[in-house]
Amino acid sequence: MKRFLLGSQQSIAGAVYGTIVVMGAIAAGSDAEAEPGQLATFAASTVLVLWLAHVYSHSLAETITAGRRLDRTELFDVMRRELPIPLAAVPPVAALLLGAAGVLRETTAIRLALGIGLATLVVQGLRYAGVEGFSRAGTVVAVAVNLSLGLVIVALEAALAH
């Protein structure tokens, strides 16, 4: 479960990228009339399109490097390596779907989805700082940089929603 939510050491880039993309999609789709179900669809489809773009571009690069067409196993390996991008969207999209189902108020679902994204960015910043062996000050900086990306997105959502 931990690997699913946070990714592995090799997948931190995809987890951070996917989180930023899903948060950006939520912010871009937010306005005063935005419904969580519509935001979930918009965010999930945006992340999936960008995941496919990553798979395609990395497959092209590996094809050129290998000097031949990738076989099915190699293509699936590229897809698997890039899987943290769409997996990062699962928890925020689930929160939006809870709002669409009436389990959560619409505004609560949107805030929860963005809060999950922020929490993910904090955790990934902590993971990075731990791997790098940063001091407390370095850890604070690493988390702050990661979190600042998310806070800019949240500020954008707040500006668009009003």
Backbone as CSV, one residue per row, in Angstrom:
resi,resn,N_x,N_y,N_z,CA_x,CA_y,CA_z,C_x,C_y,C_z
1,MET,0.822,-1.189,0.000,0.000,0.000,0.000,0.874,1.265,0.000
2,LYS,1.954,1.256,0.791,2.855,2.397,0.855,3.435,2.694,-0.524
3,ARG,3.870,1.655,-1.244,4.447,1.847,-2.577,3.408,2.416,-3.534
4,PHE,2.153,1.975,-3.375,1.076,2.467,-4.234,0.855,3.963,-4.019
5,LEU,0.839,4.392,-2.758,0.553,5.790,-2.453,1.752,6.712,-2.648
6,LEU,2.944,6.224,-2.317,4.112,7.096,-2.324,5.099,6.788,-3.434
7,GLY,4.973,5.646,-4.055,5.923,5.257,-5.087,7.165,4.647,-4.476
8,SER,8.043,4.179,-5.328,9.305,3.608,-4.878,10.392,4.661,-5.014
9,GLN,11.605,4.311,-4.626,12.716,5.254,-4.784,12.904,5.621,-6.247
10,GLN,12.654,4.688,-7.138,12.836,4.949,-8.564,11.680,5.749,-9.158
11,SER,10.577,5.860,-8.429,9.395,6.484,-9.015,9.040,7.835,-8.398
12,ILE,9.937,8.402,-7.607,9.610,9.673,-6.952,9.308,10.755,-7.986
13,ALA,10.029,10.771,-9.093,9.797,11.789,-10.121,8.370,11.693,-10.657
14,GLY,7.938,10.485,-10.975,6.585,10.305,-11.495,5.526,10.650,-10.469
15,ALA,5.783,10.316,-9.206,4.823,10.624,-8.145,4.681,12.133,-7.963
16,VAL,5.800,12.842,-7.961,5.746,14.305,-7.818,5.106,14.922,-9.062
17,TYR,5.534,14.485,-10.222,4.986,15.021,-11.473,3.476,14.773,-11.550
18,GLY,3.064,13.546,-11.281,1.639,13.212,-11.331,0.823,14.019,-10.338
19,THR,1.385,14.235,-9.151,0.694,15.026,-8.137,0.522,16.465,-8.602
20,ILE,1.576,17.038,-9.146,1.496,18.416,-9.628,0.509,18.522,-10.797
21,VAL,0.522,17.547,-11.673,-0.407,17.570,-12.817,-1.851,17.472,-12.344
22,VAL,-2.139,16.544,-11.431,-3.529,16.395,-10.985,-3.982,17.634,-10.227
23,MET,-3.099,18.218,-9.413,-3.465,19.440,-8.703,-3.695,20.588,-9.695
24,GLY,-2.843,20.676,-10.697,-3.008,21.706,-11.717,-4.305,21.534,-12.489
25,ALA,-4.649,20.296,-12.793,-5.894,20.033,-13.518,-7.104,20.406,-12.667
26,ILE,-7.044,20.108,-11.377,-8.144,20.481,-10.480,-8.266,22.001,-10.434
27,ALA,-7.131,22.675,-10.298,-7.148,24.142,-10.254,-7.663,24.726,-11.563
28,ALA,-7.195,24.186,-12.675,-7.610,24.709,-13.981,-9.094,24.482,-14.236
29,GLY,-9.625,23.399,-13.708,-11.035,23.092,-13.921,-11.959,23.724,-12.901
30,SER,-11.381,24.313,-11.874,-12.185,24.897,-10.803,-12.728,26.257,-11.198
31,ASP,-13.985,26.422,-10.926,-14.620,27.727,-10.973,-15.807,27.644,-10.033
32,ALA,-16.572,28.675,-9.940,-17.672,28.704,-8.976,-18.694,27.591,-9.224
33,GLU,-18.821,27.141,-10.467,-19.807,26.101,-10.791,-19.184,24.708,-10.910
34,ALA,-17.905,24.581,-10.624,-17.229,23.285,-10.790,-17.827,22.248,-9.849
35,GLU,-18.137,21.092,-10.409,-18.656,19.977,-9.624,-17.548,18.940,-9.485
36,PRO,-17.459,18.282,-8.326,-16.390,17.309,-8.113,-16.332,16.197,-9.162
37,GLY,-17.465,15.741,-9.638,-17.459,14.688,-10.659,-16.822,15.154,-11.948
38,GLN,-17.133,16.383,-12.348,-16.521,16.952,-13.551,-15.026,17.153,-13.344
39,LEU,-14.648,17.646,-12.156,-13.228,17.834,-11.865,-12.488,16.503,-11.857
40,ALA,-13.120,15.461,-11.319,-12.490,14.137,-11.296,-12.237,13.647,-12.715
41,THR,-13.227,13.818,-13.579,-13.073,13.404,-14.976,-11.987,14.210,-15.662
42,PHE,-11.996,15.522,-15.459,-11.013,16.402,-16.078,-9.607,16.063,-15.581
43,ALA,-9.456,15.916,-14.268,-8.138,15.624,-13.692,-7.629,14.259,-14.150
44,ALA,-8.479,13.237,-14.073,-8.054,11.886,-14.462,-7.687,11.827,-15.940
45,SER,-8.496,12.453,-16.786,-8.192,12.395,-18.221,-6.933,13.192,-18.546
46,THR,-6.715,14.310,-17.876,-5.495,15.092,-18.094,-4.267,14.274,-17.719
47,VAL,-4.315,13.643,-16.550,-3.178,12.838,-16.099,-2.936,11.659,-17.040
48,LEU,-3.994,11.009,-17.489,-3.825,9.867,-18.396,-3.221,10.294,-19.735
49,VAL,-3.662,11.432,-20.251,-3.093,11.923,-21.514,-1.604,12.216,-21.344
50,LEU,-1.237,12.864,-20.252,0.176,13.171,-20.034,0.990,11.902,-19.761
51,TRP,0.374,10.916,-19.109,1.058,9.632,-18.909,1.341,8.978,-20.255
52,LEU,0.331,8.965,-21.135,0.532,8.390,-22.469,1.606,9.152,-23.236
53,ALA,1.646,10.466,-23.079,2.681,11.259,-23.738,4.064,10.876,-23.212
54,HIS,4.179,10.639,-21.916,5.460,10.206,-21.341,5.850,8.828,-21.863
55,VAL,4.889,7.920,-21.878,5.171,6.574,-22.369,5.622,6.646,-23.827
56,TYR,4.920,7.412,-24.622,5.255,7.537,-26.035,6.647,8.145,-26.220
57,SER,6.924,9.256,-25.549,8.209,9.924,-25.751,9.374,9.096,-25.227
58,HIS,9.194,8.434,-24.092,10.268,7.582,-23.583,10.466,6.350,-24.467
59,SER,9.375,5.838,-25.021,9.487,4.700,-25.942,10.242,5.101,-27.208
60,LEU,9.957,6.287,-27.719,10.695,6.779,-28.885,12.185,6.903,-28.569
61,ALA,12.488,7.487,-27.409,13.888,7.662,-27.027,14.593,6.317,-26.889
62,GLU,13.933,5.360,-26.278,14.552,4.043,-26.111,14.688,3.313,-27.444
63,THR,13.744,3.523,-28.348,13.837,2.933,-29.680,15.062,3.484,-30.409
64,ILE,15.252,4.782,-30.350,16.397,5.408,-31.006,17.696,4.935,-30.362
65,THR,17.721,4.868,-29.033,18.923,4.402,-28.332,19.260,2.965,-28.710
66,ALA,18.230,2.112,-28.785,18.444,0.703,-29.103,18.702,0.483,-30.600
67,GLY,18.285,1.432,-31.422,18.456,1.286,-32.862,17.491,0.294,-33.474
68,ARG,16.392,0.037,-32.774,15.380,-0.906,-33.264,14.067,-0.629,-32.539
69,ARG,13.002,-1.203,-33.067,11.695,-1.077,-32.439,11.686,-1.841,-31.112
70,LEU,11.046,-1.266,-30.107,10.926,-1.955,-28.822,9.981,-3.141,-28.971
71,ASP,10.291,-4.221,-28.282,9.347,-5.330,-28.273,8.285,-5.066,-27.205
72,ARG,7.301,-5.920,-27.153,6.167,-5.742,-26.240,6.621,-5.659,-24.779
73,THR,7.552,-6.504,-24.390,8.046,-6.504,-23.018,8.717,-5.175,-22.683
74,GLU,9.504,-4.656,-23.597,10.182,-3.376,-23.366,9.183,-2.220,-23.298
75,LEU,8.154,-2.264,-24.147,7.125,-1.232,-24.112,6.372,-1.275,-22.776
76,PHE,6.028,-2.467,-22.322,5.342,-2.592,-21.032,6.242,-2.142,-19.886
77,ASP,7.542,-2.329,-20.031,8.471,-1.856,-19.018,8.447,-0.325,-18.942
78,VAL,8.399,0.334,-20.088,8.293,1.799,-20.107,6.978,2.223,-19.455
79,MET,5.897,1.550,-19.799,4.593,1.874,-19.214,4.630,1.710,-17.698
80,ARG,5.244,0.647,-17.233,5.330,0.385,-15.797,6.169,1.449,-15.090
81,ARG,7.282,1.828,-15.707,8.152,2.846,-15.101,7.440,4.190,-14.973
82,GLU,6.568,4.493,-15.911,5.849,5.771,-15.900,4.533,5.702,-15.136
83,LEU,4.176,4.531,-14.617,2.907,4.341,-13.914,2.725,5.234,-12.686
84,PRO,3.781,5.653,-11.988,3.558,6.554,-10.843,2.836,7.852,-11.213
85,ILE,2.897,8.262,-12.463,2.200,9.494,-12.868,0.690,9.332,-12.684
86,PRO,0.040,8.341,-13.314,-1.400,8.223,-13.079,-1.749,7.724,-11.676
87,LEU,-0.876,6.941,-11.060,-1.172,6.472,-9.708,-1.242,7.626,-8.715
88,ALA,-0.472,8.675,-8.964,-0.511,9.838,-8.076,-1.875,10.522,-8.103
89,ALA,-2.621,10.325,-9.171,-3.937,10.951,-9.291,-5.025,10.192,-8.545
90,VAL,-4.784,8.949,-8.190,-5.841,8.123,-7.607,-6.405,8.712,-6.309
91,PRO,-5.593,9.020,-5.297,-6.192,9.548,-4.057,-6.945,10.878,-4.245
92,PRO,-6.384,11.882,-4.957,-7.166,13.110,-5.140,-8.451,12.892,-5.946
93,VAL,-8.381,12.065,-6.976,-9.582,11.796,-7.772,-10.612,11.041,-6.932
94,ALA,-10.159,10.138,-6.071,-11.082,9.428,-5.174,-11.800,10.416,-4.262
95,ALA,-11.076,11.413,-3.751,-11.705,12.428,-2.907,-12.775,13.186,-3.684
96,LEU,-12.473,13.523,-4.929,-13.462,14.219,-5.764,-14.686,13.342,-6.025
97,LEU,-14.456,12.061,-6.225,-15.580,11.147,-6.464,-16.458,11.002,-5.225
98,LEU,-15.856,11.105,-4.037,-16.659,11.102,-2.805,-17.568,12.328,-2.768
99,GLY,-17.077,13.431,-3.266,-17.909,14.624,-3.364,-19.007,14.460,-4.396
100,ALA,-18.673,13.843,-5.522,-19.666,13.610,-6.572,-20.764,12.665,-6.102
101,ALA,-20.404,11.724,-5.224,-21.371,10.749,-4.715,-22.197,11.304,-3.557
102,GLY,-21.856,12.505,-3.099,-22.603,13.099,-1.998,-22.112,12.692,-0.621
103,VAL,-21.020,11.938,-0.561,-20.451,11.531,0.723,-19.805,12.733,1.410
104,LEU,-19.181,13.590,0.613,-18.571,14.826,1.105,-19.243,16.011,0.424
105,ARG,-19.247,17.153,1.109,-19.704,18.374,0.447,-18.757,18.669,-0.703
106,GLU,-19.264,19.316,-1.728,-18.457,19.571,-2.919,-17.186,20.342,-2.596
107,THR,-17.295,21.418,-1.845,-16.105,22.202,-1.514,-15.132,21.398,-0.652
108,THR,-15.671,20.575,0.232,-14.817,19.726,1.072,-14.041,18.737,0.210
109,ALA,-14.708,18.151,-0.771,-14.055,17.177,-1.661,-12.921,17.828,-2.447
110,ILE,-13.163,19.031,-2.945,-12.130,19.730,-3.712,-10.955,20.090,-2.811
111,ARG,-11.258,20.610,-1.628,-10.181,20.950,-0.681,-9.421,19.713,-0.236
112,LEU,-10.132,18.613,-0.012,-9.468,17.369,0.380,-8.555,16.876,-0.734
113,ALA,-9.021,16.936,-1.968,-8.202,16.497,-3.107,-6.913,17.309,-3.185
114,LEU,-7.024,18.615,-3.036,-5.831,19.463,-3.066,-4.967,19.237,-1.828
115,GLY,-5.605,19.003,-0.682,-4.853,18.712,0.548,-4.065,17.415,0.438
116,ILE,-4.654,16.417,-0.195,-3.940,15.157,-0.432,-2.718,15.417,-1.303
117,GLY,-2.895,16.248,-2.313,-1.759,16.607,-3.173,-0.661,17.301,-2.387
118,LEU,-1.039,18.254,-1.549,-0.047,18.958,-0.730,0.676,17.991,0.207
119,ALA,-0.088,17.111,0.842,0.521,16.133,1.755,1.484,15.217,1.006
120,THR,1.110,14.828,-0.188,1.987,13.980,-1.003,3.290,14.706,-1.308
121,LEU,3.207,15.984,-1.643,4.413,16.759,-1.942,5.302,16.905,-0.704
122,VAL,4.697,17.061,0.461,5.479,17.133,1.703,6.208,15.812,1.932
123,VAL,5.479,14.711,1.810,6.084,13.391,2.034,7.210,13.139,1.041
124,GLN,7.003,13.494,-0.214,8.048,13.274,-1.216,9.253,14.164,-0.938
125,GLY,9.024,15.376,-0.457,10.134,16.243,-0.059,10.920,15.648,1.096
126,LEU,10.214,15.065,2.060,10.877,14.394,3.184,11.667,13.187,2.705
127,ARG,11.094,12.420,1.792,11.803,11.252,1.253,13.093,11.675,0.561
128,TYR,13.003,12.722,-0.239,14.171,13.211,-0.955,15.238,13.678,0.027
129,ALA,14.836,14.450,1.006,15.790,14.954,1.995,16.450,13.807,2.753
130,GLY,15.688,12.760,3.035,16.248,11.604,3.731,17.282,10.872,2.897
131,VAL,16.992,10.687,1.628,17.934,10.014,0.729,19.215,10.832,0.592
132,GLU,19.064,12.142,0.524,20.217,13.028,0.376,20.984,13.221,1.685
133,GLY,20.386,12.803,2.801,21.040,12.977,4.093,21.104,14.435,4.529
134,PHE,20.092,15.205,4.170,20.075,16.621,4.513,19.978,16.841,6.020
135,SER,20.506,17.961,6.456,20.325,18.408,7.838,18.869,18.832,8.010
136,ARG,18.498,19.231,9.226,17.126,19.713,9.441,16.840,20.918,8.553
137,ALA,17.795,21.825,8.484,17.597,23.022,7.659,17.441,22.637,6.186
138,GLY,18.253,21.725,5.727,18.150,21.263,4.352,16.833,20.564,4.087
139,THR,16.380,19.795,5.054,15.092,19.109,4.929,13.963,20.118,4.832
140,VAL,14.023,21.156,5.666,12.995,22.202,5.624,12.974,22.862,4.252
141,VAL,14.142,23.138,3.702,14.219,23.766,2.378,13.649,22.824,1.315
142,ALA,14.030,21.546,1.359,13.549,20.584,0.366,12.028,20.462,0.416
143,VAL,11.481,20.380,1.618,10.029,20.277,1.763,9.368,21.582,1.319
144,ALA,9.962,22.715,1.675,9.385,24.013,1.307,9.341,24.194,-0.206
145,VAL,10.387,23.775,-0.891,10.400,23.897,-2.355,9.292,23.031,-2.950
146,ASN,9.206,21.801,-2.492,8.168,20.901,-3.004,6.781,21.448,-2.686
147,LEU,6.596,21.874,-1.454,5.298,22.373,-1.013,4.923,23.669,-1.721
148,SER,5.898,24.500,-2.024,5.594,25.785,-2.676,4.955,25.570,-4.041
149,LEU,5.376,24.540,-4.758,4.730,24.232,-6.047,3.250,23.959,-5.841
150,GLY,2.947,23.157,-4.847,1.553,22.837,-4.558,0.765,24.032,-4.075
151,LEU,1.384,24.880,-3.258,0.679,26.053,-2.740,0.359,27.057,-3.843
152,VAL,1.245,27.166,-4.832,0.947,28.026,-5.977,-0.299,27.505,-6.695
153,ILE,-0.401,26.209,-6.828,-1.561,25.607,-7.488,-2.827,25.832,-6.668
154,VAL,-2.730,25.666,-5.347,-3.890,25.902,-4.485,-4.323,27.363,-4.572
155,ALA,-3.364,28.280,-4.599,-3.693,29.702,-4.725,-4.398,29.967,-6.059
156,LEU,-3.956,29.306,-7.105,-4.601,29.446,-8.410,-6.042,28.954,-8.335
157,GLU,-6.247,27.806,-7.692,-7.606,27.263,-7.547,-8.479,28.230,-6.780
158,ALA,-7.957,28.803,-5.703,-8.724,29.746,-4.903,-9.091,30.980,-5.725
159,ALA,-8.155,31.455,-6.530,-8.414,32.627,-7.357,-9.464,32.336,-8.422
160,LEU,-9.409,31.149,-9.000,-10.362,30.786,-10.058,-11.753,30.496,-9.500
161,ALA,-11.814,29.991,-8.290,-13.099,29.591,-7.704,-13.908,30.776,-7.222
162,HIS,-13.284,31.943,-7.132,-14.005,33.107,-6.609,-14.240,34.154,-7.662
